[in-house]
């Protein structure tokens, strides 16, 4: 399997980077914009800061599962990201001033550690599962960004 798999996409949002950050760093709202994640909740006394933990509930037509994630970057108005597992998949939102608004970029990295975990968990079906997850990221990121744009610009 490759060292890591990555994908990212961007969208222009008519809002200041700090306003965009306020939305994307509130993981309790993730179900409003994510096609796969239905809801997230912080561990007690945690919030959008490096080292904080949260749980996510995900669902597809085929299955439902929970994930544990740890915030790896929380720079207001600049970037917010977390590591699922942790160490298996890294999701990051980056905000850059752009004209009258913000260029919002969402990135996904399926790490080599994550892929090794899939080999351990799925055995001979690991490559198929990696393909499924990669395709989901490529479909979900543009949909997520479009939903975030609608929500933030309301």
Contact map, one row per residue, 1 for C-alpha under 8 A:
1110000000000000000000000000000000000000000000000000000000000000000000000000000000000000000000000000000000000001001000000000001000000000000000000000000000
1111100000000000000000000000000000000000000000000000000000000000000000000000000000000000000000000000000000000001000000000000000000000000000000000000000000
1111100000000000000000000000000000000000000000000000000000000000000000000000000000000000000000000000000000000011000000000000000000000000000000000000000000
0111110000000000000000000000000000000000000000000000000000000000000000000000000000000000000000000000000000001111001000000000000000000000000000000000000000
0111111000000000000000000000000000000000000000000000000000000000000000000000000000000000000000000000000000001110000000000000000000000100000000000000000000
0001111100000000000000000000000000000000000000000000000000000000000000000000000000000000000000000000000000111100000000000000000000000000000000000000000000
0000111110000000000000000000000000000000000000000000000000000000000000000000000000000000000000000000000000111000000000000000000000000000110000000000000000
0000011111000000000000000000000000000000000000000000000000000000000000000000000000000000000000000000000011110000000000000000000000000000000010000000000000
0000001111100000000000000000000000000000000000000000000000000000000000000000000000000000000000000000000011100000000000000000000000000000000011000000000000
0000000111110000000000000000000000000000000000000000000000000000000000000000000000000000000000000000001111000000000000000000000000000000000001001000000000
0000000011111000000000000000000000000000000000000000000000000000000000000000000000000000000000000000001110000000000000000000000000000000000000001100100000
0000000001111100000000000000000000000000000000000000000000000000000000000000000000000000000000000100111100000000000000000000000000000000000000000000100000
0000000000111110000100000000000000000000000000000000000000000000000000000000000000000000000000000000111100000000000000000000000000000000000000000000100110
0000000000011111000000000000000000000000000000000000000000000000000000000000000000000000000000000001110000000000000000000000000000000000000000000000100110
0000000000001111101100000000000000000000000000000000000000000000000000000000000000000000000000000001110000000000000000000000000000000000000000000000000110
0000000000000111111100000000000000000000000000000000000000000000000000000000000000000000000000001001110000000000000000000000000000000000000000000000000000
0000000000000011111110000000000000000000000000000000000000000000000000000000110000000000000000111000110000000000000000000000000000000000000000000000000000
0000000000000001111111000000000000000000000000000000000000000000000000000001110000000000000000000000000000000000000000000000000000000000000000000000000000
0000000000000011111111100000000000000000000000000000000000000000000000000000100000000000000000000000000000000000000000000000000000000000000000000000000100
0000000000001011111111110000000000000000000000000000000000000000000000000000100000000000000000100000010100000000000000000000000000000000000000000000000100
0000000000000000111111111000000000000000000000000000000000000000000000000001111100000000000000100000000000000000000000000000000000000000000000000000000000
0000000000000000011111111100000000000000000000000000000000000000000000000001100000000000000000000000000000000000000000000000000000000000000000000000000000
0000000000000000001111111100100000000000000000000000000000000000000000000000000000000000000000000000000000000000000000000000000000000000000000000000000100
0000000000000000000111111110010000000000000000000000000000000000000000000000000100000000000010000000000000000000000000000000000000000000000000000000000000
0000000000000000000011111110000000000000000000010000000000000000000000000100000100000000000000000000000000000000000000000000000000000000000000000000000000
0000000000000000000001111111110000000000000000010000000000000000000000000000000000000000000000000000000000000000000000000000000000000000000000000000000000
0000000000000000000000011111110000000011110000000000000000000000000000000000000000000000000000000000000000000000000000000000000000000000000000000000000000
0000000000000000000000000111111000000011110000000000000000000000000000000000000000000000000000000000000000000000000000000000000000000000000000000000000000
0000000000000000000000100111111110000011000000000000000000000000000000000000000000000000000000000000000000000000000000000000000000000000000000000000000000
0000000000000000000000010111111111001111000000000000000000000000000000000000000000000000000000000000000000000000000000000000000000000000000000000000000000
0000000000000000000000000001111111101111000000000000000000000000000000000000000000000000000000000000000000000000000000000000000000000000000000000000000000
0000000000000000000000000000111111000100000000000000000000000000000000000000000000000000000000000000000000000000000000000000000000000000000000000010000000
0000000000000000000000000000111111100000000000000000000000000000000000000000000000000000000000000000000000000000000000000000000000000000000000111011000000
0000000000000000000000000000011111111100000000000000000000000000000000000000000000000000000000000000000000000000000000000000000000000000000100110010000000
0000000000000000000000000000001011111100000000000000000000000000000000000000000000000000000000000000000000000000000000000000000000000000000100110000000000
0000000000000000000000000000000001111100000000000000000001110000000000000000000000000000000000000000000000000000000000000000000000000000000100000000000000
0000000000000000000000000000011001111111000000000000000111100000000000000000000000000000000000000000000000000000000000000000000000000000000000000000000000
0000000000000000000000000000011101111111000000000000000111100000000000000000000000000000000000000000000000000000000000000000000000000000000000000000000000
0000000000000000000000000011111000001111100000000000000111000000000000000000000000000000000000000000000000000000000000000000000000000000000000000000000000
0000000000000000000000000011111000001111110000000000011110000000000000000000000000000000000000000000000000000000000000000000000000000000000000000000000000
0000000000000000000000000011000000000011111000000000011100000000000000000000000000000000000000000000000000000000000000000000000000000000000000000000000000
0000000000000000000000000011000000000001111111100001111000000000000000000000000000000000000000000000000000000000000000000000000000000000000000000000000000
0000000000000000000000000000000000000000111111100001111000000000000000000000000000000000000000000000000000000000000000000000000000000000000000000000000000
0000000000000000000000000000000000000000011111000000000000000000000000000000000000000000000000000000000000000000000000000000000000000000000000000000000000
0000000000000000000000000000000000000000011111100000000000000000000000000000000000000000000000000000000000000000000000000000000000000000000000000000000000
0000000000000000000000000000000000000000011111111001110000000000000000000000000000000000000000000000000000000000000000000000000000000000000000000000000000
0000000000000000000000000000000000000000011011111001100000000000000000000000000000000000000000000000000000000000000000000000000000000000000000000000000000
0000000000000000000000001100000000000000000001111101000000000000000000100100000000000000000000000000000000000000000000000000000000000000000000000000000000
0000000000000000000000000000000000000000000001111111000000000000000000111100000000000000000000000000000000000000000000000000000000000000000000000000000000
0000000000000000000000000000000000000000000000011111000000000000000001111100000000000000000000000000000000000000000000000000000000000000000000000000000000
0000000000000000000000000000000000000000000000001111100000000000000001110000000000000000000000000000000000000000000000000000000000000000000000000000000000
0000000000000000000000000000000000000000011001111111110000000000000001100000000000000000000000000000000000000000000000000000000000000000000000000000000000
0000000000000000000000000000000000000000011001100011111000000000000111100000000000000000000000000000000000000000000000000000000000000000000000000000000000
0000000000000000000000000000000000000001111001000001111100000000000111000000000000000000000000000000000000000000000000000000000000000000000000000000000000
0000000000000000000000000000000000000001111000000000111110000000011110000000000000000000000000000000000000000000000000000000000000000000000000000000000000
0000000000000000000000000000000000001111100000000000011111000000011110000000000000000000000000000000000000000000000000000000000000000000000000000000000000
0000000000000000000000000000000000001111000000000000001111100001111000000000000000000000000000000000000000000000000000000000000000000000000000000000000000
0000000000000000000000000000000000011110000000000000000111110001111000000000000000000000000000000000000000000000000000000000000000000000000000000000000000
0000000000000000000000000000000000011100000000000000000011111111100000000000000000000000000000000000000000000000000000000000000000000000000000000000000000
0000000000000000000000000000000000010000000000000000000001111111000000000000000000000000000000000000000000000000000000000000000000000000000000000000000000
0000000000000000000000000000000000000000000000000000000000111110000000000000000000000000000000000000000000000000000000000000000000000000000000000000000000
0000000000000000000000000000000000000000000000000000000000111111000000000000000000000000000000000000000000000000000000000000000000000000000000000000000000
0000000000000000000000000000000000000000000000000000000000111111100000000000000000000000000000000000000000000000000000000000000000000000000000000000000000
0000000000000000000000000000000000000000000000000000000011110111110000000000000000000000000000000000000000000000000000000000000000000000000000000000000000
0000000000000000000000000000000000000000000000000000000011100011111000000000000000000000000000000000000000000000000000000000000000000000000000000000000000
0000000000000000000000000000000000000000000000000000001111000001111100000000000000000000000000000000000000000000000000000000000000000000000000000000000000
0000000000000000000000000000000000000000000000000000001111000000111110000000000000011000000000000000000000000000000000000000000000000000000000000000000000
0000000000000000000000000000000000000000000000000000111100000000011111000000000000011100000000000000000000000000000000000000000000000000000000000000000000
0000000000000000000000000000000000000000000000000000111100000000001111100000000001111100000000000000000000000000000000000000000000000000000000000000000000
0000000000000000000000000000000000000000000000000111110000000000000111110000000001111100000000000000000000000000000000000000000000000000000000000000000000
0000000000000000000000000000000000000000000000011111100000000000000011111100000111100000000000000000000000000000000000000000000000000000000000000000000000
0000000000000000000000000000000000000000000000001110000000000000000001111100000111100000000000000000000000000000000000000000000000000000000000000000000000
0000000000000000000000000000000000000000000000001100000000000000000000111110001111000000000000000000000000000000000000000000000000000000000000000000000000
0000000000000000000000001000000000000000000000011100000000000000000000111111001110000000000000000000000000000000000000000000000000000000000000000000000000
0000000000000000000000000000000000000000000000000000000000000000000000001111111100000000000000000000000000000000000000000000000000000000000000000000000000
0000000000000000010011000000000000000000000000000000000000000000000000000111111100000000000000000000000000000000000000000000000000000000000000000000000000
0000000000000000111111000000000000000000000000000000000000000000000000000011111000000000000000110000000000000000000000000000000000000000000000000000000000
0000000000000000110010000000000000000000000000000000000000000000000000000011111100000000000001110000000000000000000000000000000000000000000000000000000000
0000000000000000000010000000000000000000000000000000000000000000000000001111111110000000000111100000000000000000000000000000000000000000000000000000000000
0000000000000000000010011000000000000000000000000000000000000000000000111111011111000000000111000000000000000000000000000000000000000000000000000000000000
0000000000000000000000000000000000000000000000000000000000000000000000111100001111100000011110000000000000000000000000000000000000000000000000000000000000
0000000000000000000000000000000000000000000000000000000000000000000011111000000111110000011100000000000000000000000000000000000000000000000000000000000000
0000000000000000000000000000000000000000000000000000000000000000000011110000000011111111111000000000000000000000000000000000000000000000000000000000000000
0000000000000000000000000000000000000000000000000000000000000000001111000000000001111111111000000000000000000000000000000000000000000000000000000000000000
0000000000000000000000000000000000000000000000000000000000000000001111000000000000111111100000000000000000000000000000000000000000000000000000000000000000
0000000000000000000000000000000000000000000000000000000000000000000111000000000000111111100000000000000000000000000000000000000000000000000000000000000000
0000000000000000000000000000000000000000000000000000000000000000000000000000000000111111110000000000000000000010110000000000000000000000000000000000000000
0000000000000000000000000000000000000000000000000000000000000000000000000000000000111111110000000000000000000111111010000000000000000000000000000000000000
0000000000000000000000000000000000000000000000000000000000000000000000000000000000111111111000000000000000011110010000000000000000000000000000000000000000
0000000000000000000000000000000000000000000000000000000000000000000000000000000011110011111100000000000000111110000000000000000000000000000000000000000000
0000000000000000000000000000000000000000000000000000000000000000000000000000000011110000111110000000000001111000000000000000000000000000000000000000000000
0000000000000000000000000000000000000000000000000000000000000000000000000000001111000000011111000000000011110000000000000000000000000000000000000000000000
0000000000000000000000010000000000000000000000000000000000000000000000000000001110000000001111100000000111100000000000000000000000000000000000000000000000
0000000000000000000000000000000000000000000000000000000000000000000000000000011100000000000111110000001111000000000000000000000000000000000000000000000000
0000000000000000100110000000000000000000000000000000000000000000000000000000111000000000000011111000011110000000000000000000000000000000000000000000000000
0000000000000000100000000000000000000000000000000000000000000000000000000000110000000000000001111100011100000000000000000000000000000000000000000000000000
0000000000000001100000000000000000000000000000000000000000000000000000000000000000000000000000111111111000000000000000000000000000000000000000000000000000
0000000000010000000000000000000000000000000000000000000000000000000000000000000000000000000000011111111000000000000000000000000000000000000000000000000000
0000000000000000000000000000000000000000000000000000000000000000000000000000000000000000000000001111110000000000000000000000000000000000000000000000000000
0000000000000111000000000000000000000000000000000000000000000000000000000000000000000000000000001111110000000000000000000000000000000000000000000000000000
0000000000011111100000000000000000000000000000000000000000000000000000000000000000000000000000001111111000000000000000000000000000000000000000000000000000
0000000000011111100100000000000000000000000000000000000000000000000000000000000000000000000000111111111100000000000000000000000000000000000000000000000000
0000000001111000000000000000000000000000000000000000000000000000000000000000000000000000000001111100111110000000000000000000000000000000000000000000000000
0000000001111000000100000000000000000000000000000000000000000000000000000000000000000000000011110000011111000000000000000000000000000000000000001000000000
0000000111100000000000000000000000000000000000000000000000000000000000000000000000000000000111100000001111100000000000000000000000000000000000000000000000
0000000111000000000000000000000000000000000000000000000000000000000000000000000000000000001111000000000111110000000000000000000000000000000010001000000000
0000011110000000000000000000000000000000000000000000000000000000000000000000000000000000011110000000000011111000000000000000000000000000000010000000000000
0000011100000000000000000000000000000000000000000000000000000000000000000000000000000000111100000000000001111100000000000000000000000000100000000000000000
0001111000000000000000000000000000000000000000000000000000000000000000000000000000000000111000000000000000111110000000000000000000000000000000000000000000
0001110000000000000000000000000000000000000000000000000000000000000000000000000000000001110000000000000000011111011000000000000000000000000000000000000000
0011100000000000000000000000000000000000000000000000000000000000000000000000000000000011110000000000000000001111111000000000000000000000000000000000000000
1111000000000000000000000000000000000000000000000000000000000000000000000000000000000001000000000000000000000111111100000000000000000000000000000000000000
0000000000000000000000000000000000000000000000000000000000000000000000000000000000000011000000000000000000000011111110000000000000000000000000000000000000
0000000000000000000000000000000000000000000000000000000000000000000000000000000000000011100000000000000000000111111111000000000000000000000000000000000000
1001000000000000000000000000000000000000000000000000000000000000000000000000000000000001000000000000000000000111111111100000010001000000000000000000000000
0000000000000000000000000000000000000000000000000000000000000000000000000000000000000000000000000000000000000001111111110000000000000000000000000000000000
0000000000000000000000000000000000000000000000000000000000000000000000000000000000000001000000000000000000000000111111111000000000000000000000000000000000
0000000000000000000000000000000000000000000000000000000000000000000000000000000000000000000000000000000000000000011111111110010011000000000000000000000000
0000000000000000000000000000000000000000000000000000000000000000000000000000000000000000000000000000000000000000001111111111111000000000000000000000000000
0000000000000000000000000000000000000000000000000000000000000000000000000000000000000000000000000000000000000000000111111110000000000000000000000000000000
0000000000000000000000000000000000000000000000000000000000000000000000000000000000000000000000000000000000000000000011111110010000000000000000000000000000
0000000000000000000000000000000000000000000000000000000000000000000000000000000000000000000000000000000000000000000001111111110010000000000000000000000000
0000000000000000000000000000000000000000000000000000000000000000000000000000000000000000000000000000000000000000000001111111110000000000000000000000000000
0000000000000000000000000000000000000000000000000000000000000000000000000000000000000000000000000000000000000000000000100111111000000000000000000000000000
0000000000000000000000000000000000000000000000000000000000000000000000000000000000000000000000000000000000000000000000100111111110000000000000000000000000
0000000000000000000000000000000000000000000000000000000000000000000000000000000000000000000000000000000000000000001001101111111111000000000000000000000000
1000000000000000000000000000000000000000000000000000000000000000000000000000000000000000000000000000000000000000000000100001111111100000000000000000000000
0000000000000000000000000000000000000000000000000000000000000000000000000000000000000000000000000000000000000000000000000000111111110000000000000000000000
0000000000000000000000000000000000000000000000000000000000000000000000000000000000000000000000000000000000000000000001000100111111111000000000000000000000
0000000000000000000000000000000000000000000000000000000000000000000000000000000000000000000000000000000000000000001001000000011111111100000000000000000000
0000000000000000000000000000000000000000000000000000000000000000000000000000000000000000000000000000000000000000000000000000001111111110000000000000000000
0000000000000000000000000000000000000000000000000000000000000000000000000000000000000000000000000000000000000000000000000000000111111111000000000000000000
0000000000000000000000000000000000000000000000000000000000000000000000000000000000000000000000000000000000000000000000000000000011111111100000000000000000
0000100000000000000000000000000000000000000000000000000000000000000000000000000000000000000000000000000000000000000000000000000001111111110000000000000000
0000000000000000000000000000000000000000000000000000000000000000000000000000000000000000000000000000000000000000000000000000000000111111111000000000000000
0000000000000000000000000000000000000000000000000000000000000000000000000000000000000000000000000000000000000000000000000000000000011111111100000000000000
0000001000000000000000000000000000000000000000000000000000000000000000000000000000000000000000000000000000010000000000000000000000001111111110000000000000
0000001000000000000000000000000000000000000000000000000000000000000000000000000000000000000000000000000000000000000000000000000000000111111111000000000000
0000000000000000000000000000000000000000000000000000000000000000000000000000000000000000000000000000000000000000000000000000000000000011111111100000000000
0000000000000000000000000000000001110000000000000000000000000000000000000000000000000000000000000000000000000000000000000000000000000001111111110000000000
0000000110000000000000000000000000000000000000000000000000000000000000000000000000000000000000000000000001100000000000000000000000000000111111111000000000
0000000011000000000000000000000000000000000000000000000000000000000000000000000000000000000000000000000000000000000000000000000000000000011111111100000000
0000000000000000000000000000000011100000000000000000000000000000000000000000000000000000000000000000000000000000000000000000000000000000001111111110000000
0000000000000000000000000000000011100000000000000000000000000000000000000000000000000000000000000000000000000000000000000000000000000000000111111111000000
0000000001100000000000000000000010000000000000000000000000000000000000000000000000000000000000000000000101000000000000000000000000000000000011111111100000
0000000000100000000000000000000000000000000000000000000000000000000000000000000000000000000000000000000000000000000000000000000000000000000001111111110000
0000000000000000000000000000000111000000000000000000000000000000000000000000000000000000000000000000000000000000000000000000000000000000000000111111111000
0000000000000000000000000000000010000000000000000000000000000000000000000000000000000000000000000000000000000000000000000000000000000000000000011111111100
0000000000111100000000000000000000000000000000000000000000000000000000000000000000000000000000000000000000000000000000000000000000000000000000001111111110
0000000000000000000000000000000000000000000000000000000000000000000000000000000000000000000000000000000000000000000000000000000000000000000000000111111111
0000000000000000000000000000000000000000000000000000000000000000000000000000000000000000000000000000000000000000000000000000000000000000000000000011111111
0000000000001110001100100000000000000000000000000000000000000000000000000000000000000000000000000000000000000000000000000000000000000000000000000001111111
0000000000001110000000000000000000000000000000000000000000000000000000000000000000000000000000000000000000000000000000000000000000000000000000000000111111
0000000000000000000000000000000000000000000000000000000000000000000000000000000000000000000000000000000000000000000000000000000000000000000000000000011111
